[in-house]
Amino acid sequence: MKIALIGYGKMGKAIEEIAVDREHQIILKIDEHNVSDFTKENIGKADVAIEFTGPHTAYENVKKALEYNVPIVCGSTGWLEKLQEIKQLCIEAKGSFIYSSNFSVGVNIFFELNKKLASLMALHKDYEVQVTEIHHTQKKDAPSGTAITIAEQILEHLKTKKSWVNHISDNTGELEIISERIDPAPGIHKVKYSSAIDDVEIIHTAHNRQGFALGAVLAAEFIKDRKGVFSMKEVLGL
């Protein structure tokens, strides 16, 4: 498979390593120094594009790939207010698109555990819930996209919580997401239910970027010959 990498920072390099190990070919690498190379002619040679940039560039990058009829996998966070627009554009263009706040296989299993735990805890009003996320200091957005996904899953089940906030709150209707930036943490996410009697918590700790990179390549392999909007749930068969 021929892959175009849009974003060639630490994640892009980790994806390249995994992709090459899986016998794929990286035919295009776009970063801030060669944005002008992101043309229809160049990216059109790829079977799939993988986009990992940042909140201020992701939307335009994904939009261009879809307009150029190239399947695209996107892992950039912090731009979710435009995600529905991109999904609609993909459908209208009969394109191929996968977005995930986190491509790690372990995190996506964590997502399923989180939903199940929230559904069980909805019956027990004595527990208060909090989400914590810890990342390296270079991470540009807070809370993390993964933490937002976790929080939104909890909100679907706990009707006592009406919204999430990114700070300590005295409002019992708000779900707290606590963000910490500590080097060299690649990513820790924790959901903790606390009562006067006990605590129940689930934690995912990333040891490096390899899990995220592998998931992105698996998503690219999945979407190559498919049309539509997909998620990691379909990719992993969860």
N, C-alpha and C positions, 0 to 999 in steps of 0.2 A: 504494500500500500504506500502511496506517495502522500506525505503529510507536509502541510504548511504550518509553521509555528508563528503565530501572531503574539509577540511578547517573548523575549529571549533573555529573561532574567533567571533567577535561581530555579523557578518552577519550569521555565522553558528548557533549561539545560537538563533538569532531571527527567522531563518528558522525553527529550531527545535520547538520553541514555537508555531508557526503558524501550522506546520505540525501535531503536537500532538493535537492541538485544532480541527483540521479537521479529527481527528481519524486515522492518519497514524502512523506508527511505525518507529522510528529511530533505525536501527540495527547495524550501524557502524559509528564511528566518527573518522576521520583521521585528525591529526594536526602534527606539527613539532616534537612532542614527541613520536609518534607511527607510523611513516611512514612505518615501516616494516610490519604493519598490513594490508597495501594496497596490498592484494594478490588476485589472481583469486578466490580462495576458499572463502575468506571472502566477497568480493564485489559481487561475484556471487549469494549470497543469497538475494541481493537487487533487487527490481523491477526497481528502478531508482536511479541514483547517482546525487547529486547536488554538483557542484564544485565552491567554492569561496575561492581562495587562493591568488595568486599574479602573476605578469607578468613573473616571472622566473620559475614557477612550473606548470602553467596552461596547457601548451602544453603537457607535459609528462603525466600529470594526465588524461587529456581527451583522449589522445592516448591510454593509458593503459585501460581505461574503455571501449573504442570501441573495442580494441583487445580482451577484456574479454567478449564481447557481452552484455554489460550492457548499457541501454539507459542513456544518460547523459545530464544534463542541466548545462551550464557553464555561470557564471557571472563575471569571472575574466577579467580585462582589461589590456591593455599594451602589448599584444602579437599578435596583429592583423596581423602582417606580416606572421604568420603561419596559419591563419584561413582558407584560401583556401585549404591548404594541409590537414587540419583536415576534412573539408567538403568532399574532394575527398576520404579520407580514410573511412569516414562514408559510402559513397555511395558504395565503393568497398566491404566493409565488411557487407553491407546490415544492417547497424546499425541505431541508433536513436540518434539525436543530435539537441539541441537547444542552440544557443548562443545569448545573448543580452548584449549590453553595459549597459542596464538598464531594470530591470524587473518590475519596478513600472507601475501600470495601468495608473496613471496620466501622467507619462513621455511618455509612448507610445502614449497616446492621444496627448500630446504636440508635439511629432514627426510628427503626421499627420497635426496638425495646422501649424507647421514650414514649411512643404512642400507646403501647400496651400498658406501661406503668401509669401513665396519665389517666387512662380509662379506668384502671383499678383504683387509683387514688381519688377519683371523682366521687367515690362512694364514702370517703372518709374525710370529714370536714375538719378534723383536729390537726391535720398536717398543713404546714405552710411550705410553699415551694420557692426555690431560687435557682437561677441559672448562672453559672460562672464560666467565663472563657478567658484563657491566658494565651497570649501570642508574643512573638518577638517584637521588638520596638520598631521594626521597619514596616509592620503592617499598617496600611494607610486608613482603614476604616474600623470603626467601633460602634456597636458591637460587631462581631464577625458575622458573615453571612450564615455560617453554620449555627451560631447561637440564635440568630433570628429564626431560622428554620425550626430549631428545637422549641423556641418560645411559642411560635405559631402553632406547632403541633399540640403543645400543652393547652393553649387557649381554646383549641377546638374541643377539648374534653372537660376542662375545669371551668364551669360556668360562673364561678365566683370571681374569676379573673377576666377583666374586660379588655386589657391592653398590656403591652410590655413597655418598660422604661429602662433606660441605661444608667440607672443610679439607684441608690438606696431610697426607699419610699415608705412613708407612713400610711399610704393609701392601700388598704387591703385588696382593692380591686385591681391593683397594678402588679404585674409580674416583673420582678427585678431581674435584670441581666447585669451582672457585674463584670466589667472588662478590666483586665490587667495586662500591661505590656512589660514583659521581662525577657531579657536575652539569656540563653539562646532558644527559648521554648518554641518549637515548631507548631504546637497547638494542643491545648488541653481544654476539654469541655466537660462540665459537671452539672448534673441535675440533682438537687438535694431536697428531699421532703423531710421536714423536721416537725416533731411534736414534743410534748413534755415527757413522753414515754421513750421515744426512740427516734432514730433517723434512718431514712432509706435513701440511698443514692446510687446513681450510675455514673461512671466516668469513662471517657475515652481519652487516651494519651497517645499522641503521635510521637514517634521517636525520630522521624526524619520525613523528608518530602517524598520518599519512594512510593508510599501508599497512595498519595494523591496523584502522583505521576502515572502509576500503573492504572488507576481507575480512569484517568483521562484517556489513556491509550485504549483501554477496553471499550470505552464509550465511542471512540473513533472507529474501532473495528466493528462495533455494533451498527453504527449509523451509516456506514459507507454505502450500502446498497438499499437503504430504507428511505422512505419519504414520510415527513410529518414531524411533530413535536414529541420528544421523548424525555424520560427522566432516568436516573440511575436505578430506579426501582425496576424498570423494564430491562435495563442492561444486565442487572445482576439476578433477575428472576426472583425478586423478593415479594 
